[in-house]
Amino acid sequence: MSIKADVKLDAKGLACPMPIIKTKKAMTDLEDGQILEVQATDKGSKADLKAWADSVGHHYLGNIEENELLLHYIRKCGDEEMDEKTFEYTICNNEVLERAALNNGLILDVREEAEYAFGFIEGSKSIPMGELEKRLEELDKNQEIYVICRTGKRSDLAARKLTEKGFAKVFNVVPGMGSWNSELSNNYKKQMEEF
């Protein structure tokens, strides 16, 4: 099945946040109503691009999977410059462990399962961005939640989503796991130690 797109964007081989950054740039060159096809291989792009499009007012039409390739379709809405909002409450990497321990908070990691498996903060909870809405019941609305991803982009989108769903004590951890300087746990290292 072939879907007609006005412009095609190659984001294959790129990881978050690059598909979003390239998509944002490509959207500025489109006219209102035109369709952008984003070709990506990053599984996280399924949730990331939809959340980004929704946050800035574009219409995420959907995606098609062809083997390892994801084809995303986004319709440009509005001819005026879109203001991308960022989540208001942030906390720095170097503060989150102490703050979470002090306030019995939860560190919520919204990276993909594979990203989490190879390096995560001990005691954190993994809910990939694409599963967040389906798994909200696993979270306590009264607990402080510190949302983290690799760069702060997905966690920003997730923090806004949680706030929209009634979670009041939410913080985006920046700059995220890509700049994490403390020790990390690793599922595969743990399995080898147990073996």
ROMAR-466875 format. One record per residue (C-alpha): x, y, z; residue number from 1; residue in three letters. Coordinates in Angstrom, 2 decimals. Each point is the difference from the previous one (the first is absolute). Layout:
<sekols>
SEKOL         X         Y         Z   seq   type
SEKOL         X         Y         Z   NUM    ala
...
</sekols>
This chain:
<sekols>
SEKOL         X         Y         Z   seq   type
SEKOL      0.00      0.00      0.00     1    met
SEKOL      1.42      3.35     -1.02     2    ser
SEKOL     -1.10      3.23      1.64     3    ile
SEKOL      0.59      3.26     -1.84     4    lys
SEKOL      2.11      2.51      1.90     5    ala
SEKOL      1.01      3.46     -1.17     6    asp
SEKOL      3.48     -0.30      1.53     7    val
SEKOL      2.04     -2.98      1.20     8    lys
SEKOL      2.55      0.29      2.79     9    leu
SEKOL      2.74     -2.57      0.57    10    asp
SEKOL      0.59     -0.49      3.74    11    ala
SEKOL      1.20     -3.60     -0.28    12    lys
SEKOL      2.73     -0.98      2.43    13    gly
SEKOL     -0.62      3.00      2.27    14    leu
SEKOL     -0.91     -0.25      3.70    15    ala
SEKOL     -1.96      2.41      2.19    16    cys
SEKOL     -0.04      2.97     -0.17    17    pro
SEKOL      1.26      0.19     -3.62    18    met
SEKOL     -3.18     -1.24     -1.77    19    pro
SEKOL     -1.96      2.73      1.81    20    ile
SEKOL      2.59      2.69     -0.75    21    ile
SEKOL      0.10     -0.90     -3.70    22    lys
SEKOL     -3.81     -0.22     -0.14    23    thr
SEKOL     -0.39      3.40      1.65    24    lys
SEKOL      2.35      1.54     -2.57    25    lys
SEKOL     -1.75     -1.69     -2.93    26    ala
SEKOL     -3.43      1.14      1.21    27    met
SEKOL      1.04      3.67     -0.20    28    thr
SEKOL      0.46     -0.38     -3.77    29    asp
SEKOL     -3.45     -1.55     -0.57    30    leu
SEKOL     -3.15      1.92     -0.81    31    glu
SEKOL     -3.11     -0.37      2.13    32    asp
SEKOL     -1.73     -3.30     -0.79    33    gly
SEKOL      3.00     -1.72     -1.58    34    gln
SEKOL      0.99     -3.49      1.13    35    ile
SEKOL      3.49     -0.97      1.18    36    leu
SEKOL      1.16     -3.62     -0.09    37    glu
SEKOL      2.73     -0.67      2.56    38    val
SEKOL      2.00     -3.16     -0.63    39    gln
SEKOL      1.49     -1.25      3.28    40    ala
SEKOL      1.53     -3.12      1.49    41    thr
SEKOL     -0.08      1.09      3.67    42    asp
SEKOL     -2.89     -1.89      1.68    43    lys
SEKOL     -0.34      2.86      2.47    44    gly
SEKOL     -0.99      2.30     -2.86    45    ser
SEKOL     -3.50     -1.54      0.06    46    lys
SEKOL     -0.81      1.73      3.28    47    ala
SEKOL      2.42      2.92     -0.36    48    asp
SEKOL     -1.23      1.39     -3.31    49    leu
SEKOL     -3.67     -0.34      0.94    50    lys
SEKOL      0.54      1.74      3.33    51    ala
SEKOL      2.06      2.76     -1.63    52    trp
SEKOL     -2.58      0.61     -2.76    53    ala
SEKOL     -2.81      0.15      2.56    54    asp
SEKOL      1.99      2.39      2.19    55    ser
SEKOL      0.52      2.55     -2.79    56    val
SEKOL     -3.38     -0.31     -1.74    57    gly
SEKOL      0.81     -2.11     -3.06    58    his
SEKOL     -2.16     -3.02     -0.88    59    his
SEKOL      1.75     -3.33      0.43    60    tyr
SEKOL     -1.85     -2.21     -2.47    61    leu
SEKOL      1.65     -3.30      0.91    62    gly
SEKOL      2.82     -2.34     -0.92    63    asn
SEKOL      0.62     -3.09     -2.08    64    ile
SEKOL      2.64     -2.61      0.79    65    glu
SEKOL      1.82     -1.58     -2.94    66    glu
SEKOL      2.48     -2.53      1.38    67    asn
SEKOL      2.39      2.13      2.11    68    glu
SEKOL     -1.13      3.29     -1.57    69    leu
SEKOL     -2.61      2.26      1.61    70    leu
SEKOL     -1.84      2.41     -2.27    71    leu
SEKOL     -1.63      2.85      1.95    72    his
SEKOL     -2.53      2.37     -1.58    73    tyr
SEKOL     -0.50      3.50      1.40    74    ile
SEKOL     -2.26      2.71     -1.42    75    arg
SEKOL      1.12      3.59      0.55    76    lys
SEKOL     -2.66      2.04      1.78    77    cys
SEKOL      0.12      3.77      0.16    78    gly
SEKOL      2.22      2.22     -2.10    79    asp
SEKOL      1.24      2.08      2.93    80    glu
SEKOL      3.12     -0.95      1.94    81    glu
SEKOL     -0.77     -2.72      2.52    82    met
SEKOL      1.19      0.62      3.53    83    asp
SEKOL      1.38     -3.17      1.48    84    glu
SEKOL     -0.79     -0.04      3.68    85    lys
SEKOL      2.38     -1.51      2.50    86    thr
SEKOL     -0.98     -1.44      3.34    87    phe
SEKOL      0.19      2.59      2.73    88    glu
SEKOL      1.45     -2.05      2.87    89    tyr
SEKOL      3.49     -1.40     -0.48    90    thr
SEKOL      2.69     -1.47      2.21    91    ile
SEKOL      3.69     -0.55     -0.81    92    cys
SEKOL      1.62     -3.42     -0.27    93    asn
SEKOL      2.21      0.69      3.03    94    asn
SEKOL     -3.00      0.82      2.22    95    glu
SEKOL     -2.43     -2.79     -0.84    96    val
SEKOL      1.39     -2.86      2.13    97    leu
SEKOL      0.09      2.06      3.18    98    glu
SEKOL     -3.42      1.57     -0.65    99    arg
SEKOL     -1.63     -3.36     -0.80   100    ala
SEKOL      1.42     -1.55      3.18   101    ala
SEKOL     -1.00      2.97      2.15   102    leu
SEKOL     -3.60      0.12     -1.29   103    asn
SEKOL     -0.56     -3.73     -0.65   104    asn
SEKOL     -0.27      0.90     -3.68   105    gly
SEKOL     -0.01     -2.23     -3.05   106    leu
SEKOL      2.51      0.28     -2.83   107    ile
SEKOL     -1.99     -0.89     -3.12   108    leu
SEKOL      2.13     -0.97     -3.01   109    asp
SEKOL     -1.93      0.42     -3.28   110    val
SEKOL      2.75     -1.30     -2.32   111    arg
SEKOL     -0.58     -3.13     -2.07   112    glu
SEKOL      0.46     -3.38      1.69   113    glu
SEKOL      3.35     -0.67     -1.69   114    ala
SEKOL      1.38      3.41      1.00   115    glu
SEKOL     -1.05     -0.64      3.61   116    tyr
SEKOL      1.43     -3.55      0.12   117    ala
SEKOL      3.54      1.13     -0.80   118    phe
SEKOL      0.16      2.74      2.62   119    gly
SEKOL     -2.52      1.29      2.53   120    phe
SEKOL     -0.20      1.73      3.37   121    ile
SEKOL     -0.36     -2.56      2.78   122    glu
SEKOL     -3.57      0.08      1.35   123    gly
SEKOL     -1.45      1.78     -3.04   124    ser
SEKOL     -3.15     -1.21     -1.73   125    lys
SEKOL     -0.03     -0.63     -3.75   126    ser
SEKOL     -3.07      0.95     -2.01   127    ile
SEKOL      0.89      0.77     -3.62   128    pro
SEKOL     -1.61      3.19     -1.35   129    met
SEKOL     -2.20     -1.97     -2.39   130    gly
SEKOL     -1.48     -2.03      2.88   131    glu
SEKOL     -0.46      2.84      2.49   132    leu
SEKOL     -3.67      0.74     -0.58   133    glu
SEKOL     -0.94     -3.70      0.27   134    lys
SEKOL      1.97     -0.45      3.24   135    arg
SEKOL     -0.99      3.10      2.01   136    leu
SEKOL     -1.63     -2.17      2.69   137    glu
SEKOL      3.48     -1.20      0.97   138    glu
SEKOL      0.82      3.51      1.22   139    leu
SEKOL     -1.10      1.84      3.15   140    asp
SEKOL     -1.47      3.44     -0.72   141    lys
SEKOL      1.08      1.20      3.47   142    asn
SEKOL      3.66     -1.05     -0.32   143    gln
SEKOL      2.71      2.27     -1.39   144    glu
SEKOL      0.96     -1.35     -3.42   145    ile
SEKOL      3.34      0.84     -1.65   146    tyr
SEKOL     -0.27     -0.82     -3.72   147    val
SEKOL      3.23     -0.77     -1.83   148    ile
SEKOL      1.05     -1.05     -3.52   149    cys
SEKOL      3.23      0.24     -1.96   150    arg
SEKOL     -0.10      3.74     -0.83   151    thr
SEKOL     -2.95      1.56      1.84   152    gly
SEKOL     -2.21      0.15     -3.11   153    lys
SEKOL     -2.15     -3.11      0.50   154    arg
SEKOL     -0.10      0.62      3.74   155    ser
SEKOL     -1.28      3.53     -0.68   156    asp
SEKOL     -2.85     -1.42     -2.08   157    leu
SEKOL     -0.69     -2.71      2.61   158    ala
SEKOL     -0.02      2.54      2.86   159    ala
SEKOL     -2.59      2.10     -1.84   160    arg
SEKOL     -2.08     -3.13     -0.67   161    lys
SEKOL      0.07     -0.94      3.70   162    leu
SEKOL     -1.05      3.51      1.02   163    thr
SEKOL     -2.90     -0.10     -2.50   164    glu
SEKOL     -1.11     -3.27      1.65   165    lys
SEKOL     -0.12      1.55      3.48   166    gly
SEKOL      3.46     -0.69      1.38   167    phe
SEKOL      0.98      3.10      1.99   168    ala
SEKOL      3.57     -0.65      1.18   169    lys
SEKOL      1.87     -0.59     -3.26   170    val
SEKOL      3.51      1.13     -0.96   171    phe
SEKOL      1.96     -0.39     -3.24   172    asn
SEKOL      3.60     -1.11      0.66   173    val
SEKOL      2.46      1.86     -2.22   174    val
SEKOL      2.29     -0.50     -1.82   175    pro
SEKOL     -0.86     -3.70      0.45   176    gly
SEKOL      1.73     -3.35     -0.19   177    met
SEKOL      2.31      1.02     -2.84   178    gly
SEKOL      1.82      2.24      2.49   179    ser
SEKOL     -0.39     -2.19      3.09   180    trp
SEKOL      3.21     -0.06      2.08   181    asn
SEKOL     -1.04     -2.27      2.88   182    ser
SEKOL      0.14     -3.80      0.03   183    glu
SEKOL     -2.54     -1.90     -2.08   184    leu
SEKOL     -1.44     -3.49      0.33   185    ser
SEKOL     -0.11     -2.37     -2.94   186    asn
SEKOL     -2.42     -2.96     -0.38   187    asn
SEKOL      2.49     -2.04     -2.01   188    tyr
SEKOL      2.87      0.60      2.43   189    lys
SEKOL     -2.30     -1.10      2.86   190    lys
SEKOL     -0.99     -3.19     -1.86   191    gln
SEKOL      3.66     -0.88     -0.57   192    met
SEKOL      0.82      0.56      3.69   193    glu
SEKOL     -2.87     -2.30      1.02   194    glu
SEKOL      1.11     -2.62     -2.51   195    phe
</sekols>
